[in-house]
Amino acid sequence: MVIDWLAAGVDPAQATLFIQSQVPEHAELHLLLSMMTPLGWLERVPTYKDQQEKLESKDLSTYGFLGYPLLQSADILIYRADKVPVGEDQVPHIEFSREIARRFNHLYGREPGFEEKAREAVKKLGSRNARLYGQLRTRYQQEGDASAIERAHALFDTAQNLSLVERERLSGYLEGTGKMILVEPGALLTEASKMPGLDGQKMSKSYNNTITLREDEASVTNKIRRMPTDPARVRRHDPGDPEKCPVWQLHQVYSDAACRDWVQQGCRSAGIGCLECKQPVIDGILREQTPMRERAQTYLDDPQLVRHIIADGNEKARKLAQETMRDVRQAMGLNYR
């Protein structure tokens, strides 16, 4: 799996690749968050209901399944991420994480001597910016001017001597809450924010409708050729509707405008057959996979490279996680270490 990530272009010099189970702070934060998360919040997560319906053959009546979105939230919140790259179907999970962070900060964000510490942080902005910060704080709290928050955060960025904790205090002081222990993340969507599976549902290993990143050419070709199409096209000369065909969803990811126009016209007029329609998708996927196979070969030839990348990532990730957990424990009064 890590080789797949590296082959897809994830740069270990910029991204931290690590094994979650090697960072036990994830499990600790998940446990603590579970003590303050309402059961109803978990039961309303869209994927929980969706998979219950579609995976009836599996026993999903466990907390591990119900609480998995909370573990995902802990994975995000422990690194104080402000943006999370996700697919369209995962946006509700990000909103759930925002609600968890908001609830935690509301319950535990008042540290002893908070206002005094916040005022000390304001002084580090410099006299001119400190005055502006005060004006923005007044505008937000008394007039509800949401733009004041954005302008105030811009001030933080210009102050090189502010620590992360001090920035959080200033944010909490600005909004009239408290120290922001956990950051509310936002979703970062790509242009192709939903990757359809071979059956038209979202692509998922659970649904057995996937194409893997480095799957061999013969297998990719065979899977695409066997994809279902518009049920109305029983015979070659029957016209179809691309909007009702799973293959069209893949064209929207892999084909250019000219090819999509060709598909629309050819399908609706029965001018092209379904196998003809599928070929550009096959070509597009194989073209995307070619550099991935080349990049992967370096790591396949020397697996030790992957182990070193993961070892370095584990160490870096755990340091960040430990910093967050130190603040979380202090906020909750769990100063037993």
Buried (B, 14 or more C-beta within 10 A) or exposed (E): EBBBBBBBEEEBEEEBBBEEEBBEBBEBBBEBBBEEBEEEBBEEBBBBEEBBEEBEEEEBEEEEBBBBBBBBBBBBBBBBBEEBEBBBBBBBBBBBBBBBBBBBBEEBBBBEEBEEBBEEBBEBBBEEBBEBBBEBBEBBBEEEBEEBBEBBBEBBEEBEEBEEBBBBBBBBBBBEBBBBBBBBBBBEBEEEBBBBBBEBEBBBEEBEBBBEBBBEEEEBBEBBEEBEBBEEBEEEEEEBBBEBBBBBBBBEBBBEEEBBEBBBEBBEEBEBBBEBBBEBBBBBBBEEBEEBBEBBEEBEEEEEBBEEBBEBBBEBBBEBBEBBBEBBBBBBEEEEE
